[in-house]
C-alpha cells in the first residue's frame, strides 16, 4: 500500500516514478554497466531501486553501505566482500527461481562454500573483491545473464583504504555482464567522490546513466495522499491534505509517514503531523551525530542560525563566532559547503536554508554542549 512506511518492492505500491523506473529498466535491458541515482533523503530512492530490481527479474544483491560503515567504521574490501556474501545468502531462493547458479558461479573460489541455501567464507579467508566479481561475471557471460550489484548510499565508499573509484572504473571496463547501481542521498558528497567530470579521475570518460529523483509537485503530493486514503477505503479531508503538503512539501517519506499515522494508526490529523516531526527528528538526530561529530559545536551552531532564518554567509558566520569563538573564513566556508553536500542545507541566490521541515525541527533539539 502507498502508506507502507517500509521501502516498496512491488510496482503497484510505488506512486508515479514511471519515468525514472522506465529509465532504470531500459538501462538494464541495454546492458549498461553503471547507473548513478541521486536524490535527497526520504525522496523514495530505495523504493524506486527495489521495485526496479523486482521488475527486471535479474539476479542482484543490494549492500547498504551506510549500515556497513556504521557497523565496521570503515568500508574495506574485506568488509564489502562479507556483506556481498551476506546479500547472496539472503537471496538464494530468488536466484534459484531465476536460474542463477551461485554455487557453479563461485566454485573456483576455494575459500567460499556454497550449499543449497547457505553460503559462507572460511574463517580468516581473504577473498579478493575483483576475483569474486570476475567469477560472477564469467558465469553470467556463459549463460547470457546480467547480475546487478546495488551499492546503496555509495558515498560511504570514501571511508576506505581502497580506491573504489578506480575499482569501479576497472569493473565498468572489464565486467560486461555486471551492472553497478550506485545511490546517494548526500548528493554533493557522492559527486565529489566519483569525480565523473574530472579528467584525472579513474571514472572520467566512462559511460554512465545518471538519474535524479526529485520531490513530488504539490498536485502529485495531494494526489498521492488522497489515493493512499482511498486505497484503505477512507475518504480524505482535502483541507487536511492541503495543510500537510504545505508543511512537508513533496518529500514522499514524510507524506507516507503522515498517511500511516493518520489512516492506518487512526491518529487525529494534529497528532499525525506531530508524530512525523517527533519520530522523524529522532532519525535525523541519529544521522546528525555521525555527520557533525568532527566539529559538532560549530556545525550545530550553523544549523541553528539558519533555522532562525539567519541566511547570509556573513550573518551566519557572525552568529557562529559569537557562540563558538573565532573561525577563519576558509574553515567556516568549508563547514557550510559540507552541510550543503550532505544535503542538510540548500543554497539559492547566495542564501542558505533548511529545505526539509523535519530537519529544521530536529535542529531545534540539538544541544550545543
C-alpha positions as CSV (number, residue, x, y, z in Angstrom):
1,X,0.0,0.0,0.0
2,X,1.1,3.6,-0.5
3,X,1.2,4.2,3.2
4,X,3.6,1.3,4.0
5,X,6.5,3.0,5.7
6,X,8.9,0.3,4.6
7,X,10.6,0.6,1.2
8,X,8.3,-0.6,-1.6
9,X,9.1,-3.6,-3.7
10,X,6.0,-4.0,-5.9
11,X,5.3,-1.7,-8.8
12,X,1.6,-1.3,-7.7
13,X,2.8,0.1,-4.4
14,X,5.0,2.7,-6.0
15,X,3.3,6.0,-6.7
16,X,4.2,7.5,-10.1
17,X,8.0,7.5,-10.8
18,X,7.2,5.9,-14.1
19,X,9.8,7.9,-15.9
20,X,12.6,7.0,-13.5
21,X,11.5,3.4,-13.3
22,X,11.4,3.1,-17.1
23,X,14.8,4.6,-17.4
24,X,16.4,2.2,-15.0
25,X,14.8,-0.8,-16.7
26,X,15.8,0.4,-20.1
27,X,19.4,0.8,-18.9
28,X,19.4,-2.8,-17.6
29,X,17.8,-4.1,-20.8
30,X,20.6,-2.4,-22.8
31,X,23.3,-3.9,-20.7
32,X,24.6,-0.6,-19.3
33,X,27.2,-1.1,-16.7
34,X,27.0,2.0,-14.4
35,X,23.9,3.8,-13.1
36,X,24.1,6.6,-10.5
37,X,20.8,7.5,-8.8
38,X,20.8,10.8,-6.9
39,X,18.1,12.1,-4.5
40,X,17.9,13.7,-1.1
41,X,16.9,11.7,1.9
42,X,13.3,10.5,2.1
43,X,12.7,11.1,-1.5
44,X,11.9,7.5,-2.4
45,X,15.2,6.2,-4.0
46,X,15.2,3.0,-2.1
47,X,11.6,2.1,-3.2
48,X,12.4,3.1,-6.8
49,X,15.5,0.8,-6.8
50,X,13.8,-2.1,-5.1
51,X,10.9,-2.0,-7.5
52,X,13.3,-1.8,-10.4
53,X,15.1,-4.9,-9.3
54,X,11.9,-6.9,-8.9
55,X,10.7,-5.8,-12.3
56,X,13.9,-6.6,-14.0
57,X,13.8,-10.3,-13.0
58,X,17.6,-10.3,-12.9
59,X,19.8,-11.7,-10.1
60,X,21.1,-9.0,-7.8
61,X,22.5,-8.2,-4.4
62,X,22.0,-4.9,-2.5
63,X,24.5,-3.7,0.0
64,X,23.6,-0.8,2.4
65,X,26.9,0.9,2.7
66,X,25.7,3.2,5.5
67,X,24.9,0.1,7.6
68,X,28.3,-1.4,6.8
69,X,30.1,1.8,7.7
70,X,28.2,2.3,11.0
71,X,28.9,-1.3,12.0
72,X,32.5,-1.5,10.9
73,X,33.7,2.1,10.9
74,X,35.3,1.6,7.6
75,X,34.4,0.1,4.2
76,X,37.3,-2.1,3.4
77,X,37.3,-4.6,0.6
78,X,37.1,-7.4,3.1
79,X,34.1,-5.9,4.7
80,X,32.4,-5.4,1.4
81,X,33.0,-9.0,0.3
82,X,31.5,-10.2,3.6
83,X,28.4,-8.0,3.1
84,X,28.1,-9.2,-0.5
85,X,28.1,-12.8,0.8
86,X,25.5,-11.9,3.3
87,X,23.4,-10.5,0.5
88,X,23.9,-13.6,-1.6
89,X,22.7,-15.7,1.4
90,X,19.5,-13.7,1.7
91,X,18.6,-14.2,-2.0
92,X,19.5,-17.8,-2.6
93,X,15.9,-18.9,-3.2
94,X,15.3,-16.0,-5.6
95,X,18.5,-17.0,-7.5
96,X,17.1,-20.5,-7.9
97,X,13.9,-19.2,-9.4
98,X,15.8,-17.1,-11.9
99,X,18.2,-19.9,-12.9
100,X,21.3,-18.2,-11.4
101,X,23.5,-20.9,-10.1
102,X,25.6,-19.2,-7.4
103,X,27.3,-22.5,-6.4
104,X,28.5,-23.0,-10.0
105,X,29.5,-19.3,-10.4
106,X,31.7,-19.3,-7.3
107,X,33.1,-22.9,-7.4
108,X,36.6,-21.8,-8.4
109,X,36.9,-19.6,-5.3
110,X,38.1,-22.2,-2.8
111,X,37.6,-20.3,0.4
112,X,33.9,-19.8,-0.2
113,X,31.5,-22.7,0.4
114,X,28.0,-22.8,-1.2
115,X,25.4,-25.5,-0.4
116,X,21.8,-25.3,-1.3
117,X,20.5,-22.2,0.6
118,X,23.7,-21.5,2.5
119,X,27.0,-19.7,1.7
120,X,29.9,-18.9,3.9
121,X,33.5,-17.7,3.8
122,X,36.1,-19.9,5.6
123,X,37.4,-18.3,8.8
124,X,40.3,-15.8,8.2
125,X,39.9,-16.2,4.4
126,X,40.9,-13.2,2.3
127,X,38.7,-13.2,-0.8
128,X,39.6,-10.7,-3.5
129,X,36.6,-8.4,-4.4
130,X,37.8,-8.3,-8.0
131,X,38.0,-12.1,-8.1
132,X,34.5,-12.5,-6.7
133,X,33.0,-10.1,-9.2
134,X,35.0,-11.6,-12.1
135,X,33.7,-15.1,-11.3
136,X,30.1,-13.9,-11.2
137,X,30.7,-12.0,-14.5
138,X,32.1,-15.1,-16.2
139,X,29.2,-17.3,-15.2
140,X,26.7,-14.7,-16.4
141,X,28.6,-14.3,-19.6
142,X,28.4,-18.0,-20.3
143,X,24.7,-18.1,-19.6
144,X,23.7,-14.8,-21.2
145,X,22.5,-13.3,-17.9
146,X,23.2,-10.0,-16.2
147,X,23.9,-9.5,-12.5
148,X,23.1,-6.3,-10.7
149,X,25.2,-5.0,-7.7
150,X,23.5,-2.2,-5.9
151,X,25.7,0.0,-3.6
152,X,23.2,1.9,-1.6
153,X,24.5,5.2,-0.1
154,X,27.6,4.8,-2.2
155,X,29.2,8.0,-0.8
156,X,30.3,5.8,2.2
157,X,32.8,4.2,-0.1
158,X,35.1,7.1,0.6
159,X,35.7,5.7,4.1
160,X,38.3,3.1,3.0
161,X,41.9,2.4,2.2
162,X,40.6,1.1,-1.2
163,X,40.4,3.3,-4.3
164,X,36.8,2.3,-5.1
165,X,36.5,4.9,-7.9
166,X,39.4,3.0,-9.6
167,X,37.9,-0.4,-8.8
168,X,34.6,0.8,-10.3
169,X,36.4,2.0,-13.4
170,X,38.1,-1.4,-13.8
171,X,34.7,-3.1,-13.4
172,X,33.0,-0.9,-16.0
173,X,35.8,-1.7,-18.4
174,X,36.0,-5.4,-17.8
175,X,32.8,-6.9,-16.4
176,X,30.5,-6.9,-19.4
177,X,27.6,-8.8,-17.6
178,X,27.6,-6.9,-14.3
179,X,25.7,-3.6,-13.8
180,X,26.5,-1.4,-10.8
181,X,23.8,0.8,-9.4
182,X,25.0,3.5,-7.0
183,X,22.6,5.6,-5.0
184,X,23.4,8.6,-2.9
185,X,21.3,10.9,-0.6
186,X,24.4,13.1,0.1
187,X,24.4,14.1,-3.5
188,X,27.3,16.6,-3.3
189,X,29.4,14.1,-1.4
190,X,28.8,11.3,-3.9
191,X,29.5,13.5,-6.9
192,X,32.7,14.7,-5.2
193,X,33.8,11.1,-4.5
194,X,33.1,9.8,-8.0
195,X,34.6,12.9,-9.8
196,X,32.9,11.9,-13.0
197,X,33.8,15.2,-14.7
198,X,37.5,15.3,-13.5
199,X,39.9,14.3,-16.4
200,X,42.4,13.0,-13.8
201,X,39.8,10.7,-12.1
202,X,39.5,6.9,-12.8
203,X,35.8,7.1,-13.8
204,X,36.3,10.1,-16.2
205,X,35.0,9.3,-19.7
206,X,33.2,6.1,-18.6
207,X,29.7,5.9,-19.8
208,X,27.1,6.1,-17.0
209,X,23.4,6.9,-16.8
210,X,22.6,9.5,-14.1
211,X,19.1,9.7,-12.7
212,X,17.8,12.3,-10.4
213,X,14.8,11.6,-8.1
214,X,13.0,14.8,-7.3
215,X,10.3,15.9,-5.0
216,X,6.6,15.4,-5.9
217,X,4.9,18.5,-7.1
218,X,2.1,20.0,-4.9
219,X,-0.6,18.3,-7.1
220,X,1.3,15.0,-7.1
221,X,1.6,15.1,-3.3
222,X,-2.1,15.7,-2.7
223,X,-3.0,13.0,-5.2
224,X,-0.6,10.6,-3.5
225,X,-2.2,11.2,-0.1
226,X,-5.7,11.1,-1.5
227,X,-5.1,7.8,-3.3
228,X,-3.5,6.3,-0.2
229,X,-6.5,7.1,1.9
230,X,-8.9,5.7,-0.7
231,X,-6.8,2.6,-1.1
232,X,-7.7,2.0,2.6
233,X,-11.4,2.7,2.0
234,X,-11.3,6.2,3.6
235,X,-12.4,9.5,2.1
236,X,-9.7,12.1,2.8
237,X,-10.4,15.5,4.2
238,X,-8.9,17.6,1.4
239,X,-8.3,20.6,3.7
240,X,-6.1,18.4,5.9
241,X,-4.2,17.2,2.8
242,X,-3.6,20.7,1.7
243,X,-2.2,21.6,5.1
244,X,0.1,18.5,5.2
245,X,1.5,19.2,1.8
246,X,2.1,22.8,2.8
247,X,4.1,21.5,5.8
248,X,6.1,18.6,4.3
249,X,6.2,19.8,0.7
250,X,6.9,17.0,-1.8
251,X,9.0,14.7,0.4
252,X,7.3,11.4,-0.1
253,X,8.9,9.8,3.0
254,X,7.2,12.3,5.4
255,X,4.0,12.2,3.4
256,X,4.0,8.4,3.8
257,X,4.6,8.6,7.5
258,X,1.7,11.1,7.9
259,X,-0.6,8.8,5.9
260,X,0.4,5.8,8.0
261,X,-0.3,7.7,11.3
262,X,-3.5,9.3,10.1
263,X,-5.1,6.5,8.1
264,X,-3.5,3.2,9.4
265,X,-2.9,4.1,13.1
266,X,-6.1,6.3,13.0
267,X,-4.4,9.3,14.8
268,X,-6.1,12.7,14.7
269,X,-4.7,15.0,12.0
270,X,-2.9,17.1,14.5
271,X,-1.4,14.1,16.3
272,X,-0.3,12.5,13.0
273,X,1.6,15.7,12.0
274,X,3.2,16.0,15.4
275,X,4.2,12.3,15.2
276,X,6.0,12.8,11.9
277,X,8.0,15.6,13.4
278,X,8.8,13.8,16.7
279,X,9.7,10.4,15.2
280,X,11.3,11.8,12.1
281,X,13.6,14.1,14.2
282,X,14.9,11.1,16.1
283,X,16.1,9.5,12.9
284,X,17.7,12.8,11.7
285,X,19.4,13.5,15.0
286,X,20.9,10.0,14.9
287,X,22.3,10.8,11.4
288,X,23.4,14.2,12.5
289,X,25.5,12.9,15.4
290,X,27.7,10.9,13.0
291,X,28.0,13.6,10.3
292,X,28.7,16.5,12.5
293,X,31.0,14.7,15.0
294,X,34.3,16.2,13.6
295,X,33.2,19.8,14.5
296,X,30.0,19.2,16.4
297,X,29.6,22.6,18.2
298,X,30.2,24.7,15.1
299,X,28.0,22.5,12.8
300,X,25.2,22.7,15.3
301,X,25.6,26.4,15.7
302,X,25.5,27.0,11.9
303,X,22.3,24.9,11.6
304,X,20.7,26.7,14.5
305,X,21.5,30.1,12.9
306,X,19.8,29.0,9.6
307,X,16.9,27.5,11.5
308,X,16.4,31.0,13.0
309,X,16.2,32.5,9.4
310,X,19.8,33.9,9.5
311,X,20.6,33.1,5.9
312,X,23.5,35.0,4.5
313,X,27.2,33.9,4.8
314,X,28.2,36.9,6.8
315,X,25.4,36.8,9.2
316,X,25.7,33.1,9.8
317,X,29.4,33.5,10.4
318,X,28.8,36.4,12.9
319,X,26.3,34.2,14.8
320,X,28.7,31.3,14.8
321,X,31.7,33.4,16.0
322,X,29.5,34.9,18.8
323,X,28.6,31.4,20.0
324,X,31.7,29.4,19.4
325,X,34.6,31.8,19.1
326,X,36.9,32.8,16.2
327,X,37.0,30.8,13.0
328,X,38.8,31.5,9.7
329,X,36.7,32.4,6.6
330,X,38.2,29.4,4.9
331,X,37.2,26.9,7.6
332,X,33.7,28.4,8.0
333,X,33.1,28.2,4.3
334,X,34.2,24.6,4.3
335,X,31.7,23.7,7.1
336,X,28.9,25.4,5.2
337,X,29.8,23.6,2.0
338,X,29.9,20.3,3.8
339,X,26.3,20.8,5.1
340,X,25.2,21.5,1.6
341,X,27.0,18.5,0.3
342,X,25.4,16.3,3.0
343,X,22.0,17.5,1.9
344,X,21.0,19.3,5.1
345,X,21.2,22.8,3.5
346,X,20.4,24.3,0.2
347,X,21.9,27.4,-1.3
348,X,19.9,29.6,-3.6
349,X,20.9,33.1,-4.7
350,X,23.5,33.3,-2.0
351,X,21.1,32.4,0.8
352,X,21.2,29.3,2.9
353,X,18.1,27.4,4.1
354,X,17.0,24.1,5.6
355,X,14.7,22.7,2.9
356,X,13.4,19.7,4.9
357,X,10.9,20.8,7.6
358,X,11.7,17.9,9.8
359,X,15.4,18.6,9.7
360,X,14.6,22.2,10.7
361,X,12.6,20.8,13.6
362,X,15.4,18.4,14.6
363,X,17.9,21.3,14.6
364,X,15.9,22.9,17.4
365,X,16.6,19.8,19.5
366,X,20.3,19.9,19.0
367,X,22.3,20.7,22.1
368,X,25.5,22.8,21.7
369,X,27.4,21.2,24.5
